[in-house]
Amino acid sequence: MRITQSAKLADVCYDIRGPVLARAKELEAEGKHIVKLNIGNPGAFGFEAPPEVIAAVVENLQRASGYSDSKGIPAAREAVARHYAGIGVAGAGAEDVYLGNGVSELIQVALQALLDSGDEVLIPSPDYPLWTAAVSLTGARPVHYRCDESAGWAPDLEDLRSKVTPRTKAVVVINPNNPTGAVYPRAVLEQIAAVAREHELVLMADEIYDRILYDGAEHTSVAVLAPDVLTLTFSGLSKAYLVAGYRAGWMLVAGPKQDAREYLEGLEILTNMRLCANHPAQHAVAAALAGPQSIQAMTLPTGRLGAQRNRSLELLAAIPGVSCVRPEGALYLFPRLDPDVYRVKDDQQLVLDLLEQQHLLLVQGTGFNLPTTDHLRIVTLPPVDVLEDAIGRLAAFLSGYAG
């Protein structure tokens, strides 16, 4: 008997862990060493969790063997609420916070509770592909609005406005952006909030990289700018606190909650169904938010993350036909291959060829729902010497690919 997959998966892809990674695993099984710059996993590159975060989990292990409240333990939810109240989010309280097994779980919960088949959600292009996949799984339609590379990858507001229809239910903001590293100006966020306000859309803000900022960039949480718009803000400990494996994320609901009672009941149903988030990891949240913010020193030009980003930009700039917008946040570079120099028809095949020839694993731009085949994403977490080797491999590959 042939068992087939659900038709719901027809438009779902997640190329960060897709077929190219599968081939990389086959090469590793053959004894090949693969340089993996495809996933933003700090623990894989020698970054260690803050000691106070580890201590908080260890100290509470005996008390964390049972289920917690489905929304999360009070101490963690209160800490998250204090954080957002401290940056100016109106009315942020512990009851407005939901803890999850990473932001990924909470994104899916938030969308499942909101969307019916045929609804639409505005998502940036390029995007973190989980957003597109999670919308598709609900039976709704992801609609991508353009981000403009010539404007530092800021959203094209006219394009966004033009794609609102009567079926549009929400607009997603990924800030700082993965994969581009763009940090959106306050004025841009105000205009996105204005679109949501005018069309009565839910704002969904993915802000997991909000503390990973370079060159003096300042991050503004869109919930601060839109107290009259229902806004869901997603963040967690994976990136800024270097504990991706803890799967400790949160979602804050802000704005006119009295107008969203049915939706909030849906969130309660879905969070109750999964019983609770990882209980031991929840004890890391308050310790992380109250502890030293060591990531800030790492992003300075003299810090590890800052130095790795800067050296990578230098090396990419030296490759003919390659350019890269300087990212202000996150952990990635998103270089462009000049189409007049590199005639790329299939960028997945490009990264597969790169893997086969140079044993270097990257992700193609179309994997982030970019409509063109002229970009790659490079993770900047490895030490400088690894990045120098990796970008040297990319340069060698492209020298034979040009023309």
N, C-alpha and C positions, 0 to 999 in steps of 0.2 A: 504494500500500500504506500502510495506517495503522500507525504505530509508536506503541505505548503505553508508558507508564511502568510500572516494576515495582510489583506489588501491595504490596511492602514499604513503599512510600512513602505508603500510604493513611492512616496515622495520624501522619505526620511533617509538622510545620510549624515554621517559624522566622520568625515575624511581624516580628522586628526588621528583617529584610530581605525582607519579604513584599510583598503586593499594594499596600499603601499606599505603600511606597517606590517601587514601579514607577510609580505615578501621579505621585509627586513628580518622578521623572526625566522623565516626559512634560511636566510643567509647566516644568521647567528647559529642556527642548528648545524650548519655546515662548517662552523668554526671561524667565520668571518667576524671581525670587530666592526660594529656599526656605530658611527657617531650620530647620536640621536638628538636632534634639535627640533623635535616635533611637538613636545608637550611641556607646558609650563609647570613642572613639578619640582619645587625647590629642594625637597629631600633627596632627589636623585643626583643633585649637583653639590652636595656637601653642606647645604645650609642646615643649621641646627635650630630646633625649636627653642624659644626663650625658656630659661630654666624655671622661671616662676610659673609658666604655663604648664610645664611637665609636672612640677610639684603639686599644683592645684588638682590635677587629674589623679595623681598617685594618692594624695591625701584623702581623696573622696571615693576611692574605688570601693571600699567596703559598703558605702552608703549608696552606691550606684548600680547595684546588681538587679534591682527591680525596675519596672517601668516608671518613668516620670510622668508628670502631667503631659497631655498630648501636645500642648503648645510649648512646653519646656519648663525647666526649673525656674522658680521665681528669681533667684539671685542673678542668673544669666539674663533673663528678660528685663529685669530692672536695670542692669548695667547697659544693655543696648539702648533702652529708653533714655537713660541719662545721657548717653553719648549723643543721641540725635537731638534731645532737648538742648544740649550744650552748644550745638552748632546752629540752633535756631529753627528747628522743625516744631511747628506749633502743635500743642496738644499731645506730644509723644508720651505714652505711658506704657507700663509693662503689659497691660492687656492688649496692646496693639502690636505686640511682638510675637512672632512664631519662630521657633527654632527648628532647623531641619538638618537632614543628613547632607550637608553641603547646600550651596545655593541651587545646584542643579535640581534637587528634589523639590524645592520650594517653587522654582519657576514652573515646573510641571503641575504642581498643586494649584498655583494661582491661575494658570491658563485653563486647566480642566474645570475649575469652578466657575469660570467666566464664559466660556465659549460654547456655541452650538455649531453644528455643521453649517458651512456656508458663511459664517462670520469671517471677518478679516482683522488682521493685526499688522500694523506698520512696524517694520523692523529695518534697522540700518543695513546698508550694503557698502562695504563688507561687514559681516556680523560674526558673533560667536555662534557657531552653527547649531548649538543646542536650542536656541530660541526658535529658529526656523523648524527644526525637527519636532519640537514640543508642540508648536502650533499645528503642524500638519497632523500629528497624532490625535488631536482633538476632533479632526474633521473640518476645522476652520482652514482659512487660506492665508499663508504668510505673504505680505505685500512689501517689497523692499523699496525703501527710499534711498536715494543716492547720497553718498558722502563724497565730497569734492577733494580730490588729492591736491589740486592746485591751491586750495584754501586750507591746507594743513589737515585734510580729511574731515573738515567740519561738515555737518549735515547741510544738504542743499534744501533750504527751507521751502522754496517754491515747488521743488519736486515733491517734498513731503505733503504740502498742502494739496497738490494736484491729485494725490492718490487717496485722499479721504473719500469714502463713499458711504451710503446709508448703512452698509454692513460693517463698517469699521467699528471695532469695540475698544481698541487700545493702541497706544503708541509706545514702543520700546526705545529706551535711551541706554546705550552702553558707554559709560563715561567714568574713568578713562576707557578708551576703546581697545578691545581685543578684536582684530589683530593689529590695528594701525598705531596704537599708542597715543592717539589724539586725546587731548583734554579740552573739553568744550568751553568756550567763553560763556560768561554769565549771560550776555545778550542773546546768544544762540539758544541757551536753555530757556530763557524767558519767552522767546518766540515759539519754541516747541510747546511750552506750557500754555501759551495763548491758543494754539491750535487745539490742544486737548480741551481747553476751557470752552472754546467756541462750539466744538462738535460733541461735547460731553463724552470724552474718551477717558479711559483709565490710563494713567501714566505708570509705566513699569520701568524702574531705573535700576540697571545692573551696575553696581558701584564697587565691585569686589576689589578693584585696584586703587581705591580712592586715596590710599596713603603711599602709593608708589609713584612719586612725582619727581621730575628732574628740572634743573635750570630755573628754580624758583616758581614753577607752575603752581597755580592755586586751583583746588578742586571745589566746586560748588555743588551741593546736593540739590537736585531739582525740587525735592519736597519743600525746601526752604522757600523757594520762589513761587510755589503754587499751593498755598494753604486752602484754597477753595476748590481744588481738583483732587479727586481720589487718587492717591499716589502710593504705589508699592515700591519700597526701596529694598534691594537685595544686597547683602554683603556677608562677610564671614572671615574666618581665620586662615583660610587656605594659603593666601598669597602674602599679605602684609605681615602675618605672624608665622609663616613658614611651616604650617602644619596641615598640608593638603590631605594627608592620610587620616586626620581626625574626623573629617567630614562634619565640620561644625560651622553651619551657616545660619543666617537669620533673615527674616523679612519683617519690615515695619510697615504697617498700614497707617497712612496719615490722610488728612483732609476731611471732607464731609461724610463721615462714616454713617450718620443718620440716614443718608440717602442710599446706603449700600447694605442694608440689613440682610436682605436675601442673599447677596453675594457673600457676606461675612459668614452667614449660616453654612453656605457651601464650603467655605474654607474650613470651618469647624468640622463638618462631616468628613472631609478628606484627611484632615490631620488626625482625627480620631481613628480613622480606618487604618492608618499606618502605626497606631498605638503611641509611638513617641520617637523622637530622634535618639541617636546614640547617647545614652545617659552619661557614661563617664566623660565623654568629650564635652558635654555641656558645661562641666565644671571648669573648663579652660577659658570660657568666654569672659567672665568677670575679671579673672586674673590678667588676661591679655589686654583688655580695654583699660584697666587701671595701671598696668605695668609700664616700664620704659618702652618707648616707641623706637626700638633699635633700627627699624627699617629706614627711618629718616636719615640716619648717618650713612647707611649703605647706598643711598641714592645720590649723595654728594659726588662731585667729580673725583674726589679722593676716596670715595667708598667703593666697595666691590661692585655693586650693581651699576653705579655711575661710570666707573672705569671700563667695565665690560661693554656697556652700551656705546661709549665714546670710541673705544678702539674698534668695535665692529663697524660703526659708521665710517671711520677712516678707511678701513679695509674695503668696504663695499664701494666707496667713492673712487677707489683706485682701479676698479674693474671697468673696462670700456663698456658703454651702453647700459650701465646699471646706475640707478639713482634711488634715493630713499629719503622720504620726508622724516625729519628729525622728530622722534617720538618724545612727548612730554611726560608720558606716564606708562605704566604697565611693564611688561617683561619681554617685549618683542620688537623686531624690525620687520617692516613690510616693503621690501625693495621692489622696484619696478624694472623689468627688462624691456629696454627700448624695442618696440616692434620693428623698427627699421633695421635693427642689428640682429635681433633674435626672433626668427619667424616661428613663434610657438603656436601651433594649432591645437595641441592637446596638452594642457599643463600638468595633468596627472601623469601622462606618459613622460613628460619632461622630468618630473621628480622621481619617477620609476627608473628612468635612464641614469639619472644622477646617483641614485642608490646603487644600481648595478655596477656603474663604472667607478664611483668614488667612495662607496660605502658610507654615504652621508644621507641622513633622513631628514627631509624638510616637508612642509605641507604646501600644496599648491593654492594659489589665490582663489580659484573657483570653489575650493573646499570651504570658503568663508562666504559663499554666495555672492562673490564678485562676478559680474557678467563677462569680464574680459579674461584672457589667459596670460596676462603679462606680469603677474606678481607671485611672490613667494613669501612665506612667513618663516622667520628665523627666531628661535628662542635665545635670549641673551643671558640665561642663567649660568652657563658653564664658565670656568675660569678663563682668563684672557688667552692662555696658551692653547686651550682647546678651541676657542673661537677663532684664533689665528689659523690653526690647522684646518678647521672646518671651512672657513671662508676661502682659504687657499685652495681647498678641494673644489669649492664652487667655481672659483676663478679658472682653475685648470679645466674643469668640465666645460664651462662656457667658451673658453678659447677654441675648443673644437666644435662648438655648437653654432658659433657665429656665422651668419651669412647663409 
